[in-house]
Amino acid sequence: MEYNKMTLGEKIGQMLCLSFIGTEYNEQLATLVEKYNIGTIIEFGHNIENLKQVHEMNYQIHKHSKYPIFIGLDHEGGMVRRIMNDVTYLPGAMALGNATEEEMYKIYNQVGKELRLLGYNMNYMPSVDVNNNPYNPVINSRSYSDEAIMVAKKGKIAAQAMQDAQMLPTPKHFPGHGNTNVDSHIGLPVVESTKEDLYNVELKPFQEVINNNVDGIMVAHILFKNIDDTYPSSLSHEMITKVLKEEMGFKGLIITDSLTMNAIYKRYSVREIIKYAVNAGNDIIMFCGEANMYDQEIIISEFIDLVNKGEIPMARIEESVKKVIALKEKYKFDMGNNCLENIDFKNDFNKEPDLSKELTARSITLFKDENNLLPLKKEEKVLSIFPKFGAASLIDNKDNEQISLGKYFGCDEIIYDRENSLEKIVQKSKNYDKIILATYNTNKDSFANKKLY
């Protein structure tokens, strides 16, 4: 890739990350990859059926791309995973709270290697948000801790392990989504922390991964009023260029979270979003949403027009595209050496099942048992009150297949969600010796925290 030999359209393509509909290399993918030279493709659960399918699809994307391409996914672990079966299971961040540094590195590195075998070279993780707001609806158990030092320590290991597996990590959600009570998929979170507090808490994990030479960072859509009281972080020159680049010294790739989230998409036009996001200092701007080809062509057209009319300077394009080119040299697949062929689907994947089980089992902690209710006895009549699996946030896979406690223990069970009547649950639970209440997240405002008695 040589910057000076690329057309304007090709340069702009390198600064876009788009999603698609389908599970194979179809007409939409061919248009994005071959016609528009889109530089980054993001995949979701609906694009993935099994290992062989996703490997073939990714192989075709790489094969048909004129330039090296990034194929990314959200595979944080726990409730946010895209490859659900036949790979090494990655526990969520909170579940890894008591893992050793060696164990953390080993599990993340192995998962990264397996994702790389499938044709991925970018992973939107880890979440280095400090979970310091118990009412947070979107981060909660996706965070390592409510202590900035602990998040910084574990986030650095996760990012390094992934980077060593030739997967470009993007620690997120800069400058920190932990102290919010609004999900940016739905609305615009507003944080009124002072700049000093921001540096002492939210920014501490990001500074740690920057100091450790992480190659990427993902920016969130949050209004930090004491930094920029006009623009959300993903559109803020003050936050991205002044704080992230100049004050914190980050030289790597800056990618936005999806700009189709309501925090942005309901407040600005597509043209405004592109203009503000690029001029703020982002290198890759992401649009997911409905993955409609018509909308995607409007995005591409508006981007080109903004540059042609001077509303986005070529110097801004040059800075970002050259950065993208440099990192693609580091993370690209050598297609000439058949590196994505000859994959052993039976033996190359799920190579650390024992470590996954050990870390998952160790995450279960007995906090207190003042009435000696545990262990359960076979003769006792036990009721499981278990959450209905769905999206804990819009980042989650909606169709996660999980086994419930009732099925595991072979006991009676109520599957609950916000549609359940608390009175009916209370009435039924009175007929049991013991009740197990399971939750899917740690949001203090969730249905699971409603008082039953």
Backbone hydrogen bonds in HBPLUS format (Angstrom, degrees):
<---DONOR---> <-ACCEPTOR-->    atom                        ^
c    i                          cat <-CA-CA->   ^        H-A-AA   ^      H-
h    n   atom  resd res      DA  || num        DHA   H-A  angle D-A-AA Bond
n    s   type  num  typ     dist DA aas  dist angle  dist       angle   num
A0005-LYS N   A0002-GLU O   3.06 MM   3  5.55 151.0  2.15 114.2 122.9     1
A0006-MET N   A0003-TYR O   3.11 MM   3  5.45 165.4  2.13 114.6 119.0     2
A0011-LYS N   A0007-THR O   3.00 MM   4  6.29 154.7  2.06 150.2 157.3     3
A0012-ILE N   A0008-LEU O   2.94 MM   4  6.18 164.3  1.97 155.0 158.9     4
A0013-GLY N   A0009-GLY O   2.91 MM   4  6.06 151.0  1.99 141.2 149.9     5
A0014-GLN N   A0010-GLU O   3.23 MM   4  6.49 141.8  2.39 139.3 147.3     6
A0014-GLN N   A0011-LYS O   3.14 MM   3  5.30 128.2  2.43  97.6 110.3     7
A0015-MET N   A0012-ILE O   2.94 MM   3  5.25 150.1  2.03 108.1 117.6     8
A0016-LEU N   A0013-GLY O   3.22 MM   3  5.38 165.9  2.24 110.7 112.4     9
A0039-GLY N   A0013-GLY O   2.68 MM  26  5.53 156.0  1.74 134.4 125.7    10
A0285-ILE N   A0015-MET O   2.84 MM 270  6.20 163.2  1.87 155.9 152.6    11
A0040-THR N   A0016-LEU O   3.27 MM  24  6.31 135.6  2.48 162.6 160.6    12
A0017-CYS N   A0285-ILE O   3.03 MM 268  6.01 151.0  2.11 145.2 141.1    13
A0287-PHE N   A0017-CYS O   2.93 MM 270  6.29 162.4  1.96 174.6 175.7    14
A0018-LEU N   A0040-THR O   3.12 MM  22  6.65 147.2  2.24 159.0 156.6    15
A0042-ILE N   A0018-LEU O   3.12 MM  24  6.07 162.2  2.15 135.7 140.4    16
A0026-ASN N   A0024-GLU O   2.82 MM   2  5.58 107.9  2.35 117.9 100.8    17
A0030-ALA N   A0026-ASN O   2.94 MM   4  6.16 162.9  1.97 155.0 160.6    18
A0031-THR N   A0027-GLU O   2.94 MM   4  6.11 151.7  2.02 144.9 152.1    19
A0032-LEU N   A0028-GLN O   2.97 MM   4  6.26 164.6  1.99 154.4 158.1    20
A0033-VAL N   A0029-LEU O   2.81 MM   4  5.89 170.3  1.82 158.2 161.3    21
A0034-GLU N   A0030-ALA O   2.79 MM   4  5.39 153.3  1.86 136.1 145.3    22
A0035-LYS N   A0031-THR O   3.09 MM   4  4.94 134.4  2.31 113.5 126.9    23
A0036-TYR N   A0031-THR O   3.09 MM   5  6.48 149.0  2.19 158.6 168.1    24
A0038-ILE N   A0032-LEU O   2.95 MM   6  5.57 176.7  1.95 151.2 151.2    25
A0070-PHE N   A0039-GLY O   2.98 MM  31  6.23 176.5  1.98 158.1 157.8    26
A0041-ILE N   A0070-PHE O   2.89 MM  29  6.31 159.2  1.94 156.5 160.1    27
A0072-GLY N   A0041-ILE O   2.81 MM  31  6.21 159.8  1.85 157.3 164.2    28
A0043-GLU N   A0072-GLY O   2.95 MM  29  6.34 155.5  2.01 155.7 160.6    29
A0047-ASN N   A0044-PHE O   2.93 MM   3  5.50 157.6  1.98 117.0 124.4    30
A0048-ILE N   A0045-GLY O   3.09 MM   3  5.28 160.8  2.13 109.1 115.3    31
A0054-VAL N   A0050-ASN O   3.02 MM   4  6.22 171.5  2.03 158.8 161.0    32
A0055-HIS N   A0051-LEU O   2.91 MM   4  5.96 156.0  1.97 150.1 157.4    33
A0056-GLU N   A0052-LYS O   3.03 MM   4  6.13 163.2  2.06 146.2 150.4    34
A0057-MET N   A0053-GLN O   2.99 MM   4  6.19 161.8  2.02 150.1 155.5    35
A0058-ASN N   A0054-VAL O   2.93 MM   4  6.04 165.7  1.95 147.1 151.0    36
A0059-TYR N   A0055-HIS O   2.86 MM   4  5.96 153.8  1.93 146.6 154.7    37
A0060-GLN N   A0056-GLU O   3.03 MM   4  6.24 156.3  2.09 147.3 152.5    38
A0061-ILE N   A0057-MET O   3.07 MM   4  6.40 148.7  2.17 143.1 152.0    39
A0062-HIS N   A0058-ASN O   2.99 MM   4  6.28 169.5  2.00 157.5 158.2    40
A0063-LYS N   A0059-TYR O   2.87 MM   4  6.01 159.8  1.92 148.2 154.9    41
A0064-HIS N   A0060-GLN O   2.99 MM   4  6.03 151.7  2.07 145.6 150.8    42
A0121-ASN N   A0071-ILE O   3.16 MM  50  5.82 162.1  2.19 148.3 152.9    43
A0124-TYR N   A0073-LEU O   2.95 MM  51  6.09 163.1  1.98 147.3 152.8    44
A0076-GLU N   A0080-VAL O   2.97 MM   4  5.57 119.8  2.34 145.3 161.5    45
A0077-GLY N   A0080-VAL O   2.97 MM   3  5.41 170.9  1.98 143.3 143.0    46
A0080-VAL N   A0077-GLY O   3.28 MM   3  5.41 157.5  2.33 126.6 122.3    47
A0078-GLY N   A0090-LEU O   2.82 MM  12  6.33 152.5  1.90 157.3 154.8    48
A0096-LEU N   A0093-ALA O   3.00 MM   3  5.24 141.5  2.15 103.0 114.5    49
A0094-MET N   A0141-SER O   3.31 MM  47  5.23 157.5  2.37 155.0 148.4    50
A0097-GLY N   A0094-MET O   3.07 MM   3  5.25 155.1  2.13 114.8 115.6    51
A0099-ALA N   A0096-LEU O   3.15 MM   3  5.13 169.0  2.16 108.5 111.3    52
A0104-MET N   A0100-THR O   2.93 MM   4  6.14 163.9  1.95 153.2 157.7    53
A0105-TYR N   A0101-GLU O   2.98 MM   4  6.15 168.2  1.99 150.7 153.9    54
A0106-LYS N   A0102-GLU O   3.00 MM   4  6.11 161.9  2.04 145.4 150.8    55
A0107-ILE N   A0103-GLU O   3.01 MM   4  6.18 165.5  2.03 155.2 157.7    56
A0108-TYR N   A0104-MET O   3.08 MM   4  6.17 171.4  2.08 156.0 158.7    57
A0109-ASN N   A0105-TYR O   2.87 MM   4  5.83 159.3  1.92 149.2 155.9    58
A0110-GLN N   A0106-LYS O   3.03 MM   4  6.07 157.2  2.09 141.7 147.7    59
A0111-VAL N   A0107-ILE O   3.08 MM   4  6.22 162.9  2.11 145.6 150.3    60
A0112-GLY N   A0108-TYR O   2.90 MM   4  6.08 157.6  1.95 146.4 153.2    61
A0113-LYS N   A0109-ASN O   2.95 MM   4  6.22 153.8  2.01 146.0 152.6    62
A0114-GLU N   A0110-GLN O   3.05 MM   4  6.33 155.4  2.11 149.5 155.6    63
A0115-LEU N   A0111-VAL O   2.95 MM   4  6.21 156.8  2.00 152.2 158.6    64
A0116-ARG N   A0112-GLY O   2.94 MM   4  6.12 155.2  2.00 147.2 154.4    65
A0117-LEU N   A0113-LYS O   3.07 MM   4  6.35 148.3  2.18 141.6 149.4    66
A0118-LEU N   A0115-LEU O   3.01 MM   3  5.17 134.2  2.23  98.8 111.8    67
A0120-TYR N   A0115-LEU O   3.20 MM   5  5.61 161.0  2.24 146.5 141.1    68
A0119-GLY N   A0116-ARG O   2.96 MM   3  5.20 161.9  2.00 110.0 115.5    69
A0168-LEU N   A0121-ASN O   2.91 MM  47  5.98 172.5  1.92 126.3 125.0    70
A0123-ASN N   A0168-LEU O   2.92 MM  45  6.06 162.0  1.96 143.8 147.7    71
A0125-MET N   A0123-ASN O   2.89 MM   2  5.66 126.3  2.19 111.3  95.2    72
A0170-THR N   A0125-MET O   2.96 MM  45  5.30 130.8  2.21 145.6 154.5    73
A0172-LYS N   A0126-PRO O   2.94 MM  46  6.33 156.3  2.00 155.6 160.6    74
A0128-VAL N   A0172-LYS O   2.69 MM  44  5.77 153.1  1.76 166.7 175.1    75
A0132-ASN N   A0130-VAL O   2.77 MM   2  5.63 133.8  1.98 112.2  97.2    76
A0131-ASN N   A0145-SER O   3.05 MM  14  5.98 155.8  2.11 147.2 142.4    77
A0136-ASN N   A0133-ASN O   3.01 MM   3  5.51 155.7  2.07 127.0 126.7    78
A0444-LYS N   A0134-PRO O   2.68 MM 310  5.39 171.2  1.68 162.1 160.6    79
A0142-ARG N   A0139-ILE O   2.65 MM   3  5.11 166.0  1.67 147.8 148.9    80
A0143-SER N   A0140-ASN O   3.09 MM   3  5.91 163.9  2.12 126.0 128.8    81
A0151-VAL N   A0147-GLU O   3.07 MM   4  6.36 164.2  2.09 158.2 163.0    82
A0152-ALA N   A0148-ALA O   2.89 MM   4  6.02 160.5  1.93 149.8 155.5    83
A0153-LYS N   A0149-ILE O   3.01 MM   4  6.19 159.1  2.05 145.4 150.7    84
A0154-LYS N   A0150-MET O   3.04 MM   4  6.23 171.8  2.05 155.3 156.7    85
A0155-GLY N   A0151-VAL O   2.77 MM   4  5.68 157.1  1.83 148.6 156.4    86
A0156-LYS N   A0152-ALA O   3.08 MM   4  6.03 153.0  2.15 140.6 146.7    87
A0157-ILE N   A0153-LYS O   3.43 MM   4  6.68 155.0  2.49 138.4 144.0    88
A0158-ALA N   A0154-LYS O   3.02 MM   4  6.27 166.0  2.04 153.5 157.0    89
A0159-ALA N   A0155-GLY O   2.99 MM   4  6.11 168.2  2.00 150.8 154.0    90
A0160-GLN N   A0156-LYS O   3.00 MM   4  6.07 160.8  2.04 145.4 151.1    91
A0161-ALA N   A0157-ILE O   2.91 MM   4  6.04 161.6  1.94 152.3 157.2    92
A0162-MET N   A0158-ALA O   3.09 MM   4  6.26 157.5  2.14 147.0 152.7    93
A0163-GLN N   A0159-ALA O   2.90 MM   4  6.04 160.4  1.94 148.5 154.6    94
A0164-ASP N   A0160-GLN O   2.86 MM   4  6.01 151.2  1.94 147.4 154.9    95
A0165-ALA N   A0162-MET O   3.03 MM   3  5.14 140.9  2.19  98.9 110.6    96
A0167-MET N   A0162-MET O   3.09 MM   5  5.38 150.6  2.18 145.6 147.5    97
A0166-GLN N   A0163-GLN O   3.03 MM   3  5.13 151.4  2.12 111.7 113.5    98
A0218-MET N   A0171-PRO O   3.01 MM  47  6.04 167.8  2.02 141.9 145.4    99
A0176-GLY N   A0173-HIS O   2.66 MM   3  5.22 142.3  1.80 137.5 135.3   100
A0174-PHE N   A0218-MET O   2.92 MM  44  6.08 142.6  2.06 169.0 157.0   101
A0220-ALA N   A0174-PHE O   2.74 MM  46  5.54 177.0  1.74 157.7 157.2   102
A0186-ILE N   A0183-ASP O   2.80 MM   3  5.51 151.9  1.88 120.8 128.9   103
A0187-GLY N   A0183-ASP O   2.95 MM   4  6.13 165.6  1.97 153.3 157.7   104
A0263-ALA N   A0184-SER O   3.27 MM  79  5.19 152.1  2.35 163.3 155.7   105
A0262-ASN N   A0185-HIS O   3.21 MM  77  5.46 158.8  2.26 120.0 116.0   106
A0223-LEU N   A0189-PRO O   2.94 MM  34  6.26 172.4  1.95 163.8 161.7   107
A0191-VAL N   A0223-LEU O   2.90 MM  32  6.17 166.0  1.92 152.8 156.2   108
A0225-LYS N   A0191-VAL O   3.13 MM  34  6.41 142.0  2.28 159.6 170.8   109
A0198-LEU N   A0194-THR O   2.96 MM   4  6.22 154.3  2.02 147.6 155.2   110
A0199-TYR N   A0195-LYS O   3.05 MM   4  6.34 155.4  2.11 148.2 153.1   111
A0200-ASN N   A0196-GLU O   3.03 MM   4  6.25 146.6  2.14 144.3 154.0   112
A0201-VAL N   A0197-ASP O   2.94 MM   4  6.01 135.8  2.14 147.6 157.6   113
A0203-LEU N   A0198-LEU O   2.77 MM   5  5.81 173.8  1.78 165.7 163.5   114
A0204-LYS N   A0201-VAL O   3.19 MM   3  5.53 144.8  2.32 108.7 118.7   115
A0207-GLN N   A0203-LEU O   2.88 MM   4  6.11 156.2  1.93 158.2 165.3   116
A0208-GLU N   A0204-LYS O   3.06 MM   4  6.30 147.8  2.17 145.2 154.0   117
A0209-VAL N   A0205-PRO O   3.10 MM   4  6.46 158.8  2.15 150.6 154.1   118
A0210-ILE N   A0206-PHE O   2.96 MM   4  6.10 152.2  2.03 146.2 154.6   119
A0211-ASN N   A0207-GLN O   2.90 MM   4  6.04 159.5  1.94 145.1 150.5   120
A0212-ASN N   A0208-GLU O   3.14 MM   4  6.33 127.9  2.42 132.8 146.3   121
A0214-VAL N   A0209-VAL O   3.03 MM   5  5.57 150.2  2.13 149.5 154.3   122
A0213-ASN N   A0210-ILE O   2.93 MM   3  5.12 155.4  1.99 114.7 115.7   123
A0253-LEU N   A0215-ASP O   2.83 MM  38  6.07 160.0  1.87 155.1 148.4   124
A0217-ILE N   A0253-LEU O   2.92 MM  36  6.38 141.0  2.08 162.4 174.6   125
A0255-ILE N   A0217-ILE O   3.03 MM  38  6.36 166.3  2.05 158.7 163.1   126
A0219-VAL N   A0255-ILE O   2.88 MM  36  6.26 151.6  1.96 146.7 155.9   127
A0257-ASP N   A0219-VAL O   2.83 MM  38  5.80 138.6  2.00 169.0 159.5   128
A0233-SER N   A0222-ILE O   2.76 MM  11  5.35 157.7  1.81 133.8 139.0   129
A0227-ILE N   A0224-PHE O   2.94 MM   3  5.57 163.8  1.97 123.1 128.2   130
A0228-ASP N   A0224-PHE O   2.95 MM   4  6.01 168.7  1.96 168.3 169.3   131
A0235-LEU N   A0232-PRO O   2.90 MM   3  5.57 154.2  1.97 124.8 132.8   132
A0236-SER N   A0233-SER O   3.23 MM   3  4.91 164.2  2.25 101.3 105.9   133
A0240-ILE N   A0236-SER O   2.98 MM   4  6.13 174.7  1.98 155.3 157.0   134
A0241-THR N   A0237-HIS O   2.95 MM   4  5.25 133.0  2.18 124.9 138.5   135
A0242-LYS N   A0237-HIS O   3.21 MM   5  6.69 159.4  2.26 155.0 161.2   136
A0243-VAL N   A0238-GLU O   3.07 MM   5  6.45 143.9  2.21 144.3 155.0   137
A0244-LEU N   A0239-MET O   3.03 MM   5  6.38 159.5  2.07 149.0 154.5   138
A0245-LYS N   A0240-ILE O   3.00 MM   5  6.34 148.2  2.10 150.1 160.0   139
A0246-GLU N   A0241-THR O   2.98 MM   5  6.20 153.7  2.05 151.4 159.4   140
A0247-GLU N   A0242-LYS O   2.89 MM   5  6.20 149.1  1.99 147.3 157.3   141
A0248-MET N   A0243-VAL O   2.85 MM   5  6.08 144.2  1.98 160.6 172.2   142
A0250-PHE N   A0244-LEU O   3.14 MM   6  5.97 165.7  2.16 148.3 148.2   143
A0249-GLY N   A0245-LYS O   3.13 MM   4  4.97 121.4  2.49 107.4 118.7   144
A0283-ASP N   A0254-ILE O   2.82 MM  29  5.19 151.9  1.90 138.2 147.8   145
A0284-ILE N   A0254-ILE O   3.08 MM  30  6.47 153.9  2.15 152.5 155.7   146
A0256-THR N   A0284-ILE O   3.08 MM  28  6.58 153.9  2.15 159.1 166.2   147
A0261-MET N   A0258-SER O   3.37 MM   3  6.02 161.6  2.41 113.8 115.7   148
A0259-LEU N   A0286-MET O   2.74 MM  27  5.92 173.1  1.74 156.1 155.8   149
A0264-ILE N   A0261-MET O   2.97 MM   3  5.80 155.6  2.03 125.3 130.9   150
A0265-TYR N   A0261-MET O   2.82 MM   4  5.75 159.5  1.86 162.8 159.6   151
A0266-LYS N   A0262-ASN O   3.41 MM   4  5.16 158.6  2.46 116.7 121.2   152
A0267-ARG N   A0264-ILE O   2.96 MM   3  5.39 156.4  2.02 114.0 121.8   153
A0268-TYR N   A0264-ILE O   3.12 MM   4  6.20 138.8  2.29 162.0 173.6   154
A0273-ILE N   A0269-SER O   2.91 MM   4  6.15 161.4  1.94 155.5 160.8   155
A0274-ILE N   A0270-VAL O   3.06 MM   4  6.29 168.7  2.07 155.2 156.6   156
A0275-LYS N   A0271-ARG O   3.04 MM   4  6.17 170.4  2.04 151.1 154.2   157
A0276-TYR N   A0272-GLU O   2.87 MM   4  5.94 175.4  1.88 157.3 158.9   158
A0277-ALA N   A0273-ILE O   2.89 MM   4  5.83 161.2  1.93 148.1 154.4   159
A0278-VAL N   A0274-ILE O   3.00 MM   4  6.00 169.3  2.02 152.5 155.3   160
A0279-ASN N   A0275-LYS O   3.07 MM   4  6.04 164.0  2.10 147.3 152.3   161
A0280-ALA N   A0276-TYR O   2.88 MM   4  5.81 130.7  2.13 137.3 149.4   162
A0282-ASN N   A0277-ALA O   3.38 MM   5  6.06 159.8  2.42 162.2 158.1   163
A0281-GLY N   A0278-VAL O   3.06 MM   3  5.47 144.4  2.19 106.9 116.5   164
A0291-ALA N   A0288-CYS O   3.15 MM   3  5.69 148.1  2.25 144.5 142.6   165
A0296-GLN N   A0292-ASN O   2.94 MM   4  6.22 155.4  2.01 153.0 161.1   166
A0297-GLU N   A0293-MET O   2.98 MM   4  6.19 151.3  2.07 147.9 153.9   167
A0298-ILE N   A0294-TYR O   3.21 MM   4  6.51 143.8  2.35 140.9 150.5   168
A0299-ILE N   A0295-ASP O   3.03 MM   4  6.38 154.6  2.09 148.2 154.7   169
A0300-ILE N   A0296-GLN O   3.05 MM   4  6.36 162.4  2.08 148.9 152.7   170
A0301-SER N   A0297-GLU O   2.95 MM   4  6.04 162.4  1.98 142.6 147.9   171
A0302-GLU N   A0298-ILE O   2.84 MM   4  5.97 164.8  1.86 155.1 158.9   172
A0303-PHE N   A0299-ILE O   3.00 MM   4  6.12 157.5  2.05 147.4 153.7   173
A0304-ILE N   A0300-ILE O   3.09 MM   4  6.36 164.3  2.11 152.2 155.3   174
A0305-ASP N   A0301-SER O   3.00 MM   4  6.19 160.4  2.04 148.3 154.2   175
A0306-LEU N   A0302-GLU O   2.91 MM   4  6.08 154.6  1.97 149.5 155.8   176
A0307-VAL N   A0303-PHE O   3.23 MM   4  6.54 152.0  2.31 146.7 153.2   177
A0308-ASN N   A0304-ILE O   2.92 MM   4  6.17 167.7  1.93 154.7 158.5   178
A0309-LYS N   A0305-ASP O   2.96 MM   4  6.06 145.7  2.08 146.2 154.2   179
A0311-GLU N   A0306-LEU O   2.88 MM   5  5.14 131.2  2.12 161.8 166.1   180
A0312-ILE N   A0306-LEU O   3.21 MM   6  5.73 138.2  2.40 125.6 121.4   181
A0310-GLY N   A0307-VAL O   3.01 MM   3  5.09 161.3  2.05 107.6 113.1   182
A0316-ARG N   A0313-PRO O   3.04 MM   3  5.46 133.0  2.27 106.9 118.0   183
A0317-ILE N   A0313-PRO O   3.40 MM   4  6.86 150.8  2.49 142.0 149.7   184
A0318-GLU N   A0314-MET O   2.80 MM   4  6.02 165.8  1.82 156.5 160.1   185
A0319-GLU N   A0315-ALA O   3.07 MM   4  6.18 160.9  2.11 143.4 147.8   186
A0320-SER N   A0316-ARG O   3.34 MM   4  6.52 167.2  2.36 144.7 147.3   187
A0321-VAL N   A0317-ILE O   2.90 MM   4  5.99 174.8  1.90 164.2 165.9   188
A0322-LYS N   A0318-GLU O   3.08 MM   4  5.95 163.2  2.10 145.6 150.5   189
A0323-LYS N   A0319-GLU O   3.32 MM   4  6.40 144.5  2.46 133.4 142.6   190
A0323-LYS N   A0320-SER O   3.09 MM   3  5.09 120.2  2.46  94.8 110.0   191
A0324-VAL N   A0320-SER O   2.90 MM   4  6.22 156.4  1.96 153.1 159.8   192
A0325-ILE N   A0321-VAL O   2.87 MM   4  6.09 164.2  1.89 152.9 156.9   193
A0326-ALA N   A0322-LYS O   3.09 MM   4  6.22 160.0  2.13 140.6 145.4   194
A0327-LEU N   A0323-LYS O   3.12 MM   4  6.37 159.5  2.16 149.3 154.2   195
A0328-LYS N   A0324-VAL O   2.91 MM   4  6.09 148.4  2.01 151.4 160.8   196
A0329-GLU N   A0325-ILE O   3.14 MM   4  6.41 143.6  2.28 145.5 154.1   197
A0330-LYS N   A0327-LEU O   3.08 MM   3  5.04 126.2  2.38  92.8 106.7   198
A0331-TYR N   A0327-LEU O   3.00 MM   4  6.28 150.2  2.09 148.3 156.3   199
A0332-LYS N   A0328-LYS O   2.80 MM   4  5.20 125.1  2.10 143.8 148.2   200
A0335-MET N   A0333-PHE O   3.02 MM   2  5.62 119.3  2.40 109.5  92.9   201
A0337-ASN N   A0334-ASP O   3.09 MM   3  5.80 158.7  2.14 118.4 124.1   202
A0338-ASN N   A0335-MET O   3.28 MM   3  5.31 158.0  2.33 110.8 109.7   203
A0341-GLU N   A0338-ASN O   3.11 MM   3  5.33 165.9  2.13 113.0 115.2   204
A0348-ASP N   A0344-ASP O   2.86 MM   4  5.46 153.3  1.93 160.7 163.1   205
A0356-SER N   A0352-GLU O   3.11 MM   4  6.31 162.9  2.14 152.0 156.8   206
A0357-LYS N   A0353-PRO O   3.00 MM   4  6.19 161.4  2.04 148.2 152.8   207
A0358-GLU N   A0354-ASP O   2.92 MM   4  6.07 159.2  1.96 147.5 153.6   208
A0359-LEU N   A0355-LEU O   2.94 MM   4  6.10 167.3  1.96 155.7 158.1   209
A0360-THR N   A0356-SER O   2.97 MM   4  6.08 154.8  2.04 145.5 153.0   210
A0361-ALA N   A0357-LYS O   2.86 MM   4  5.97 164.8  1.88 150.5 154.9   211
A0362-ARG N   A0358-GLU O   2.96 MM   4  6.05 156.9  2.01 145.9 152.6   212
A0363-SER N   A0360-THR O   3.18 MM   3  5.24 140.8  2.34  97.5 108.6   213
A0364-ILE N   A0361-ALA O   3.20 MM   3  5.73 160.7  2.24 111.7 117.3   214
A0372-ASN N   A0369-ASP O   3.16 MM   3  5.35 165.1  2.18 113.8 115.2   215
A0380-GLU N   A0377-LYS O   3.05 MM   3  5.50 157.7  2.10 114.4 121.4   216
A0433-ASP N   A0381-LYS O   2.80 MM  52  5.19 135.6  1.99 136.2 150.7   217
A0434-LYS N   A0381-LYS O   3.27 MM  53  6.60 159.9  2.31 149.3 151.9   218
A0383-LEU N   A0434-LYS O   2.98 MM  51  6.44 158.0  2.03 154.9 161.7   219
A0436-ILE N   A0383-LEU O   2.83 MM  53  6.23 163.4  1.85 163.5 167.9   220
A0384-SER N   A0412-ASP O   2.91 MM  28  6.23 164.8  1.93 145.2 149.9   221
A0414-ILE N   A0384-SER O   2.80 MM  30  6.29 154.7  1.86 161.4 169.9   222
A0385-ILE N   A0436-ILE O   2.73 MM  51  5.99 172.2  1.73 170.0 169.2   223
A0438-ALA N   A0385-ILE O   2.92 MM  53  6.24 169.5  1.93 166.6 168.4   224
A0386-PHE N   A0414-ILE O   2.83 MM  28  6.14 156.5  1.88 160.6 168.3   225
A0416-TYR N   A0386-PHE O   2.77 MM  30  6.01 156.5  1.82 149.7 158.0   226
A0388-LYS N   A0416-TYR O   2.79 MM  28  5.54 143.7  1.92 164.6 154.6   227
A0396-ASP N   A0393-SER O   3.12 MM   3  5.62 159.1  2.16 115.4 121.2   228
A0408-TYR N   A0404-SER O   3.05 MM   4  6.32 154.7  2.11 145.6 153.4   229
A0409-PHE N   A0405-LEU O   2.75 MM   4  5.91 169.6  1.76 161.9 162.9   230
A0410-GLY N   A0406-GLY O   2.76 MM   4  5.43 129.9  2.01 132.4 145.9   231
A0411-CYS N   A0406-GLY O   3.11 MM   5  5.00 133.9  2.33 129.8 139.6   232
A0420-ASN N   A0417-ASP O   3.07 MM   3  5.67 163.0  2.10 117.6 122.8   233
A0425-ILE N   A0421-SER O   3.18 MM   4  6.54 157.8  2.23 150.6 156.6   234
A0426-VAL N   A0422-LEU O   2.90 MM   4  6.13 162.9  1.93 153.8 158.3   235
A0427-GLN N   A0423-GLU O   2.95 MM   4  6.11 161.0  1.98 145.6 151.0   236
A0428-LYS N   A0424-LYS O   3.04 MM   4  6.18 165.1  2.06 148.6 152.0   237
A0429-SER N   A0425-ILE O   2.97 MM   4  6.05 155.1  2.03 147.9 155.2   238
A0431-ASN N   A0428-LYS O   3.34 MM   3  6.11 170.8  2.35 120.3 123.0   239
A0432-TYR N   A0429-SER O   3.34 MM   3  5.80 152.5  2.42 121.3 120.0   240
A0446-SER N   A0443-ASN O   3.04 MM   3  5.37 160.9  2.07 119.2 119.7   241
A0449-ASN N   A0446-SER O   3.06 MM   3  5.72 159.5  2.10 116.6 122.7   242
A0450-LYS N   A0447-PHE O   3.10 MM   3  5.62 166.0  2.12 121.1 122.0   243
